Amino acid sequence: MFNHTNSIIEKEKPSVSIIIVTYNNIAVIESCLLALREQSYKNFDTIIVDNDSVDTTISMVANFPEVKLIQAKKNLGFAGGNILGLSHAHGELVVLLNPDTEPCAMWLEALVKGMNVDNKIGLCASKLIVYGTDMIDSAGDGCMITGRGFKRGEGENTNLYSELDYVFGACGGAVMLRRELIDDIGFLDDDFFLIHEDTDLNFRAQLAGWKCLFVPSAVVYHKVRSSIGIMSDLAVYYSVRNARFVWVKNMPIGLMFKYLPHQIIQEIGAIIFFVIKHRKINAYLRATWDSIIMFPLIFKKRRFVMQKKRISNCQLETILTQLFQPKLFKQKVKKLLE
């Protein structure tokens, strides 16, 4: 268990830049910004990148003069919007926050304290709770040997996962990043647009030897998938396509061959889930075709990732989750049957 009783070192309060990407989020953005006003940690600025919303999001944000608003001329997606926001961020620490979230008052302070535990911590993960429930949305993120990310603790009771712990990665909906990490491995990949862009970033961080700390006291209430829908064509397309991007871009070649049978099983499961169960054949086929077309580009990016690799394949295997790990397998079967 992670012993943190005397591990948090008091330092000067670093500056934090919070980036929020919005797209037609009028129903949720006000409560998110009001929650930021209540933060106990005050040394932060907020940057909103609006992805060309057609609702009244922009006029709502105007009611918060402390917020810097950047209006994109088109929908840049989660990745592109955050990249634009980063170009205006000057904080020593950078936070990505979804507009459909409501952070608790101690959230930002808890994340900053988490960063002070160890200078090799590049990311701090929040504890996301499904809004209006006692269920966890994410207690940090994991990654399977197939390269597919998953939410640790998803659907479990909020009383669980109450200790600081090192995890594979953080959900992009409420994550703190060290500026040195971004300078080292880069930021979000614009080609992902949305979904699994955080898995890609987490994977690159782990390969480069950075750590991710889950901070249970950094609580955020999340109105899950309020923007794109749980099983919309958009969500299915990017989920299927980008999961393959993560695998091709980040998995070392030796582990690719070793776990190829598991990857095939994963693909069969995706067909059963998306095509047969949810009848999203068009979105699945379009994602498959586009992943093939974009393979040369993603493989080119792989070269840069592998140049930054500082851990062995054996080390990587210790932090990846087996496909048939009992708790995870049970979670996937439950989703299939719902």
Buried (B, 14 or more C-beta within 10 A) or exposed (E): EEEBEEEBEEEEEBBBBBBBBBBBBBBBBBBBBEBBEEBEBEBBBBBBBBBBBEBEBBEBBEEBEEBBBBEBEEBBBBBBBBBBBBEEBEBBBBBBBBBBBBBBBBBBBBBBBBBBBEEEBBBBBBBBBBBEEEBBBBBBBBBBBBBBBBBBBBBBEBEEBEEBBBBBBBBBBBBBBBBEBBEBBBBBBBBBBBBBBBBBBBBBBBBBBBBBBBBBBBBBBBBBBBBBEEBBBBBBBBBBBBBBBBBBBBBBEEBEEBBEEBBEBBBEBBBEBBBEBBEBEEBBEBBBEBBEEBEEEBEEBBEEBEEBBEBEEEEBBEBBBBBEEEEBEEBBEEEEEE
